[in-house]
Every structure is written in structure tokens, then in C-alpha cells.
Amino acid sequence: MPFETREFPELDERYLYQKLEGGPELYLIPKERSQTYVLLQVPFGSLDSTYRIGKRLRRTLPGTAHFLEHKLFANEDGHDSIELLGRLGASGNAYTSTTTTCYLFSCRENLEAALEELFRFVSEPYFTEENIASEKSVIEQEIAMYDDSPSSALYYLAIRAMYERHPIRDKVCGSKSSIAPLDAKRLFEAYRAFYHPSRFRLFISGRFDPKAIEEIASRYASGAPSPLLVRESERVIEDSYPKKQSVLRRMRLHRPLYALGIKYEVSASSPIQRARETIARDLTVSALLGKSGALYGSLYDRGLVNAPSASTVESLPTASYLLIWGESDQPDVVLDEITSALANAVEHGVSKVDFERMRRVAYSDFLASLDSTEELAEGFASSVADGIDLFTYGRLISEIDHRFASELIARDFDPRRIVRAKLLPKK
């Protein structure tokens, strides 16, 4: 089957797309750059705590997807595939998120040999009780590092206040107790369920020969049909309101941290609509809390903050929320001010001037990302996982309007949806 060329003339950009029979989807973005960036995405993340194959319900231990990511670099001859990629002049890495696991490398030469190695080690798992035990000690150190991180502690404090049973509560790395029972049998079971080549997505940005890429990917396609997999996380719908509206924790830190979360109501909207809502929410918060806004100036002048609040908007089919966070010696005052600013935006709308300025900044950042092969491939992987491609996402940024954002915040804001989380120094 030939590649389909998808054109975006307003950006002077295009990409090649093909779905291989029994193999991955290919997204190839040509760029005349010295470095080529490759990312192989597997739809298995920390949210996949339960799944069905046929009628049988199966469970994975928290941290399984992340553990698998670590172990797939192991080889029977004792070599690590990161090392093998390095010998080819490729810099390899991997990461796991809530919804996906990604294996990647960048290179200036030997693209095809490095891609062959990438497909090989992802397709040939090698698990032994000995190498699983040694990896547990490595991951336990990683878990301890995150447990000691105030920003990570604050995030999960707020998320677990919002969600009572959704797997978004689980840490991507899992916990020491959740990974302790992992063995070769459990890892193979999860691998066989999620790592069928037909579920993979391959993103390449830079210089490449499309036919050579197709031939390599085709060699790792499977003649066996993929198991009929149902991701149960896609069915978990919680109440629209948080489990708790106020939470507090103490740990070793120099200055109090605060977080304000809004748990959005999940709607059965299309990926395009979810993307529009995410962009509008993100721009609205940036307009309200940004460095040039009145709120930050007021808080800064009174010595309540030294930097603008950070924020993130997450929009999954079954979980959607806004999280705003920062540090202050008077976190309650700052949280009150942010809440008042949101309520005022509902009543009087968001400043159109501030919103347009943030939209132009966001679109400018998007255009700048098109010059980086890494940002292109990573952006494509993120947007495709959400159901659209990166260039369409950029088009939505350019088209989003102030009226839609104002209507959305009026719909979103409800004091009953708000979570206030504080992380205070130990006395």
C-alpha cells in the first residue's frame, strides 16, 4: 500500500502516512535537518491497570508499563540496547506516561541500522528472574526519588483528592509494594496483550528514505491477529465532583507549595472538540495568571509570590482537569486570589486583549517547534495519541476564539469542582 501524503499548505508542511498490515502506523515528517528523530509509541501506560481480552478481565500491577519499558532494553547476550544504539551513533531513551510507552533515538547517520535495532529489541523481550530482581532495585531508587520530590507529592496529593478510583491516581512508576510481585509471567502477559505490532505507531522527523522505513517496519509486522483488547480505563467514569475539596500534607521543604485543581465534567466529545477545549482552557489560565496579568502583578507587589503560577490542562476520554500550582509563604491567600480571579472571569469574561496575546504566543511557540525534529516527532506522538495530528492541532490554536473560551469557563467553573491542596514544611 503506498504512502498517503497529507498536506498543510498554510504551514508549508506535509507528512506521509501509512498503516501496515499487521504492523505499525507510520508517520513520516520530512525535514532537511542534520539530525533525525525517531519515536516508537506503544499504547500502554499507567492507566491500563485493568483490561479485557475476550470476556476475561485481567489486571496489571501499578508500575507494570514502566517496568516493561526498562526491561525491554535487556538482551540475552548481556548487552543493553541503549549501548548498541550508541555504537551506531544514535542516542536512545524511553519513557512511560499515563497512556503510552515511547522508545526513541536521535541520530545523524546509520538511521536504518538504528531503526532495525529499535524494532528488534522491542519485539524480542528477554526476562529472567535475575534481571527482573536487579531492575527492581533500580526502579525502587527512582520511586524513592519521586517520593522525595515536593512537586510530585503535590501533584498526587491534588489528583487523589479529585479522583477516588480512577487509575490516574496511580503513579507511573508504581510503588515499592506494587512492583515487588512482578515476575516474568506477569510481564509476558502484559507484553502479549499490549505489544502487538499492529498497535505501534512510528514517528520519524528528519531525513529518511520512506521505502527503506516501510521495509524495516514490515519485517516486524505480525501475521497473527492482535488480541481483542478492551482498555478498561476508557470505561471508568467518576462523579463530576472531587472526592475531597481540601487536602494538606507536611514534608521536608523550605517553602509551602499550593495547588488549585478543577475537576472538569467528562463529555463524549470528539478528539477535535477535546483539543479545542484543552487549548481554550490553557489560554484562559495563561491570560488570567500570566506574568503580564493583573493578578500576578498584585501578588508579586505584595510579596506573596516570586514567580507566576504554573498550570497544566489534561483532557483524556475519562478524566479531565486543570491544575495550577506554585509556592508562597501564604498559600491560603494565593489560593483565595486565584479562586476570585476565576469567579470574576465567569462573571465578566476573560480580557480579550490578554487572551489574544496568549493565543499569539502559543501559536508562535507552535511554529517554532516545527524547526526541531525532536519537537516535531514528540508533538506528533502526543497529538496522535489524543486522536489528531500535530498540524491540525496547530490550526486549532490559530482558529480558537475568545468567545468560545469565555463560554467554556462559564460552563467549567463551579466552586464544588475545586480542590485546594497544600504542602507545608514539617514543624
C-alpha positions in Angstrom: 0.0 0.0 0.0 1.5 3.4 -1.0 2.0 6.2 1.5 -0.7 8.8 1.7 0.6 12.4 1.6 -1.2 14.8 3.9 -0.6 18.5 3.0 -0.9 21.6 5.1 -0.2 24.5 2.7 -0.8 27.2 5.2 2.2 25.9 7.1 4.1 24.7 4.1 4.3 21.3 5.8 3.3 17.8 5.0 3.7 14.3 6.3 3.5 10.7 4.9 1.1 8.2 6.5 0.7 4.5 6.1 -0.9 1.7 8.2 1.0 -1.5 7.6 -1.0 -4.8 7.6 -0.2 -6.5 10.9 2.3 -3.7 11.7 2.5 -0.1 12.9 1.1 3.1 11.7 3.9 5.2 10.1 4.0 9.0 10.4 7.0 10.3 8.5 7.7 14.1 8.6 10.4 15.1 6.1 12.8 17.8 7.3 16.1 18.9 5.8 18.0 18.8 9.1 21.3 17.2 10.2 19.6 15.2 12.9 16.8 12.7 12.5 14.5 11.9 15.4 12.7 8.5 15.7 9.9 7.6 18.2 8.1 4.3 18.5 4.9 4.6 20.6 3.1 1.7 22.3 -0.4 2.4 23.7 0.3 1.0 27.2 0.6 3.4 30.1 -0.1 3.6 33.8 -3.9 4.0 33.3 -4.0 0.4 31.9 -4.5 -1.2 35.3 -7.3 -3.4 34.0 -8.1 -4.7 30.5 -10.2 -7.4 28.9 -9.2 -9.9 26.3 -12.4 -11.5 25.2 -14.6 -11.9 28.2 -11.8 -12.3 30.7 -10.9 -9.3 32.9 -7.2 -9.0 33.7 -5.3 -6.7 35.9 -1.8 -5.2 35.9 0.1 -4.1 38.9 0.7 -0.3 39.2 4.1 0.4 37.5 4.0 -2.6 35.1 4.1 -0.5 31.9 7.1 1.5 33.2 8.8 -1.7 34.4 8.4 -3.2 30.9 9.9 -0.1 29.3 13.0 -0.7 31.4 13.3 -4.4 30.8 12.9 -4.4 27.0 16.4 -2.9 26.6 17.9 -6.1 28.1 19.3 -8.8 25.7 20.3 -12.4 26.2 23.9 -11.7 25.4 24.1 -9.2 28.3 24.3 -6.1 26.2 21.9 -3.2 26.8 20.2 -1.9 23.6 21.0 1.7 24.7 24.6 0.7 24.3 24.0 -1.0 21.0 22.3 2.2 19.7 25.2 4.2 20.9 27.6 2.2 18.9 25.6 3.2 15.8 25.9 6.9 16.7 22.3 7.0 17.9 21.3 8.5 21.3 18.5 6.3 22.7 16.0 6.7 25.5 12.4 5.7 26.6 9.7 7.0 28.8 6.2 5.9 30.1 3.2 8.2 30.6 -0.4 7.7 31.7 -1.4 6.4 28.3 1.7 5.3 26.3 5.2 4.0 26.4 7.7 5.5 24.0 11.1 4.3 22.7 13.2 6.8 20.9 16.6 7.8 19.5 18.2 10.6 17.5 21.0 10.2 15.0 22.9 11.9 12.2 23.9 8.6 10.5 23.0 4.9 10.4 19.3 5.6 10.7 18.2 2.4 9.1 20.5 0.2 11.3 19.4 2.0 14.4 15.7 1.6 13.5 16.3 -2.1 12.9 17.8 -2.4 16.4 14.8 -0.4 17.9 12.3 -2.8 16.3 14.4 -5.8 17.3 14.6 -5.2 21.0 11.0 -4.1 21.3 10.0 -7.3 19.5 12.2 -9.7 21.5 11.6 -9.4 25.2 14.1 -11.1 27.4 13.0 -11.6 31.0 14.7 -13.7 33.7 14.1 -13.8 37.4 17.7 -12.5 37.9 17.4 -9.5 35.6 14.0 -8.7 36.9 15.3 -8.7 40.5 18.2 -6.4 39.6 15.9 -4.0 37.8 13.6 -3.7 40.8 16.4 -2.2 42.9 17.0 0.4 40.1 13.3 1.3 39.9 12.9 1.4 43.7 15.6 4.2 43.7 13.6 6.0 41.0 10.4 5.6 43.1 12.2 6.9 46.2 13.4 10.0 44.2 9.9 10.8 43.2 8.6 10.2 46.7 11.1 12.8 48.0 10.1 15.3 45.3 7.8 18.1 46.6 6.4 18.8 43.1 5.5 15.1 42.6 4.0 14.9 46.1 1.9 18.0 45.5 0.6 16.7 42.1 -0.6 13.3 43.5 -2.0 15.0 46.6 -4.3 17.1 44.4 -5.0 14.3 41.9 -6.0 11.8 44.6 -8.3 14.5 46.1 -10.0 14.8 42.7 -10.3 11.1 41.8 -11.4 8.3 44.2 -10.9 5.2 42.0 -9.7 6.3 38.5 -6.3 4.8 37.7 -5.0 8.3 37.1 -4.3 8.1 40.8 -1.6 5.5 40.3 2.0 6.7 39.9 3.6 5.9 36.6 6.5 4.2 38.4 4.2 2.4 40.8 5.3 1.9 44.3 7.8 -0.5 46.0 5.0 -2.7 47.1 3.2 -2.8 43.7 6.3 -3.8 41.7 7.5 -6.3 44.3 5.3 -9.2 42.9 6.3 -8.6 39.3 7.8 -11.6 37.7 8.5 -13.0 34.2 5.0 -14.4 33.9 3.2 -11.1 34.7 5.5 -9.2 32.4 5.0 -11.6 29.5 1.2 -11.5 30.0 1.2 -7.7 29.8 3.6 -7.7 26.9 1.5 -10.1 24.8 -1.6 -8.1 25.4 -0.3 -4.6 24.6 2.8 -5.1 22.4 1.3 -6.4 19.2 3.0 -4.6 16.3 -0.4 -3.6 14.9 -0.8 -1.3 17.9 2.5 0.5 17.4 2.9 4.0 15.9 6.2 5.0 14.4 7.1 8.7 14.1 10.2 9.9 12.2 11.1 13.5 11.6 14.2 14.5 9.5 15.9 12.9 6.6 14.9 9.3 5.6 14.0 7.0 2.7 10.3 6.2 3.0 10.6 2.8 1.2 13.5 1.7 3.5 11.5 2.7 6.6 8.5 0.8 5.3 10.6 -2.3 4.5 12.1 -2.4 8.0 8.8 -1.9 9.8 7.1 -4.5 7.5 9.7 -7.1 8.6 8.4 -6.8 12.2 4.7 -6.9 11.3 2.8 -9.9 12.7 0.9 -12.4 10.7 -1.1 -13.3 13.8 -4.1 -11.1 14.6 -3.8 -8.9 17.6 -5.8 -9.9 20.7 -9.2 -8.2 21.0 -8.2 -5.9 23.8 -10.5 -3.6 25.7 -8.8 -1.0 27.8 -11.0 -0.7 30.9 -9.6 2.7 31.8 -11.6 4.0 28.9 -14.7 3.0 30.7 -14.1 4.4 34.1 -16.3 7.5 34.6 -16.3 9.1 38.0 -18.6 11.6 39.6 -18.2 15.1 38.3 -17.1 16.4 41.7 -13.9 15.8 43.6 -13.5 13.2 46.4 -12.2 15.9 48.7 -12.1 19.7 48.2 -9.2 20.5 50.7 -6.1 18.4 51.4 -2.9 19.1 53.3 0.4 17.2 53.7 3.6 18.0 55.5 7.1 17.0 54.3 10.6 18.3 54.3 10.7 21.5 52.2 11.8 25.1 52.5 8.6 26.9 51.5 4.9 26.0 51.3 3.5 24.8 48.0 -0.1 25.3 46.8 -2.2 23.7 44.1 -5.7 24.5 42.9 -7.4 21.9 40.8 -10.7 21.9 38.9 -12.2 18.6 38.0 -14.0 19.0 34.7 -17.0 17.1 33.7 -16.1 14.5 31.1 -18.1 14.7 27.9 -18.3 12.3 25.0 -16.8 14.8 22.6 -14.7 14.1 19.6 -10.9 14.4 19.7 -11.1 17.7 17.8 -13.5 19.1 20.3 -11.5 17.9 23.2 -8.4 19.5 21.7 -10.3 22.8 21.2 -11.4 22.8 24.8 -7.9 22.0 26.1 -6.4 24.9 24.0 -9.1 27.3 25.2 -8.7 26.3 28.9 -4.9 26.6 28.6 -5.0 30.0 27.0 -7.6 31.2 29.5 -5.5 30.3 32.5 -2.4 31.8 30.9 -4.3 35.1 30.4 -5.5 35.1 34.0 -2.3 34.0 35.7 0.5 35.0 33.3 3.3 37.3 34.1 1.8 40.2 32.3 -1.6 39.8 34.0 -3.1 41.9 36.8 -3.3 39.0 39.3 0.4 38.1 39.2 1.4 41.8 39.5 -0.8 42.2 42.5 0.5 39.0 44.2 4.1 39.9 43.4 3.8 43.5 44.7 2.5 42.2 48.0 5.4 39.8 48.3 3.1 36.7 48.1 4.8 35.1 45.1 8.2 35.3 43.4 7.1 33.7 40.1 3.8 33.2 38.2 1.8 30.1 39.0 2.4 27.1 36.7 -0.5 25.3 35.2 -1.5 22.2 33.1 -4.7 21.1 31.5 -5.3 17.4 31.0 -8.0 16.1 28.7 -8.5 12.3 28.5 -11.6 10.5 27.4 -12.4 9.6 31.0 -10.5 12.2 33.1 -10.2 16.0 32.5 -8.8 18.6 34.9 -6.9 21.8 35.4 -4.1 22.1 37.9 -2.5 25.3 39.0 0.5 25.3 41.4 3.3 27.4 42.8 4.9 28.4 46.1 4.1 31.0 48.7 4.6 31.7 52.4 0.8 32.4 52.4 -0.7 29.7 50.3 -4.3 30.3 51.5 -4.2 33.9 50.4 -2.9 33.0 47.0 -5.5 30.2 46.6 -8.2 32.7 47.5 -7.0 35.2 45.0 -6.8 32.6 42.2 -10.3 31.4 43.0 -11.6 35.0 42.9 -9.9 35.6 39.6 -11.6 32.5 38.1 -15.0 33.6 39.5 -14.5 37.1 38.1 -13.7 35.7 34.7 -17.0 33.8 34.8 -19.0 36.9 35.6 -17.1 39.5 33.4 -15.3 37.3 30.9 -11.6 36.9 30.2 -9.7 40.0 28.9 -9.9 39.7 25.1 -6.5 41.5 24.8 -4.8 39.2 27.3 -6.4 36.1 25.6 -5.3 37.2 22.1 -1.8 37.9 23.3 -1.6 34.4 24.9 -3.0 32.8 21.7 -0.4 34.5 19.6 2.4 33.4 21.9 1.1 29.8 21.8 0.9 29.8 18.0 4.4 31.4 17.7 5.7 28.6 20.0 4.0 26.0 17.8 5.6 27.4 14.7 9.0 27.5 16.3 8.6 23.8 17.2 8.3 22.9 13.5 12.0 23.7 13.1 13.1 21.0 15.6 13.0 17.3 14.6 12.7 16.3 18.2 9.7 18.6 19.0 8.0 17.6 15.7 8.1 13.9 16.5 7.3 14.3 20.1 4.4 16.7 19.3 3.1 14.3 16.7 3.2 11.4 19.1 1.4 13.4 21.8 -1.3 14.7 19.5 -1.9 11.4 17.6 -2.3 9.7 21.0 -5.1 12.2 21.6 -6.7 11.4 18.2 -5.5 14.2 15.9 -2.2 15.2 14.2 0.1 18.0 15.2 -0.5 20.2 12.2 -4.3 20.1 12.8 -3.6 20.9 16.5 -1.7 24.0 15.4 -4.5 25.0 13.1 -6.9 24.8 16.1 -4.6 27.2 18.0 -4.8 29.7 15.2 -8.6 29.5 14.9 -9.6 29.4 18.6 -11.6 32.5 19.5 -12.2 34.5 22.7 -16.0 33.9 22.7 -15.6 30.1 22.8 -13.1 30.4 25.7 -15.4 32.7 27.7 -18.4 30.3 27.2 -16.2 27.4 28.3 -15.0 28.9 31.5 -18.6 29.9 32.4 -19.5 26.2 31.9 -16.4 24.9 33.7 -16.3 27.0 36.8 -18.2 25.6 39.8 -16.9 26.0 43.4 -17.9 22.4 44.0 -15.4 21.2 41.4 -12.4 23.0 43.1 -9.7 21.2 45.0 -7.3 23.1 47.2 -4.0 21.3 48.1 -1.2 22.5 50.3 2.2 21.1 51.0 3.6 22.6 54.2 7.1 22.2 55.8 7.3 19.8 58.7 7.2 21.7 62.0 
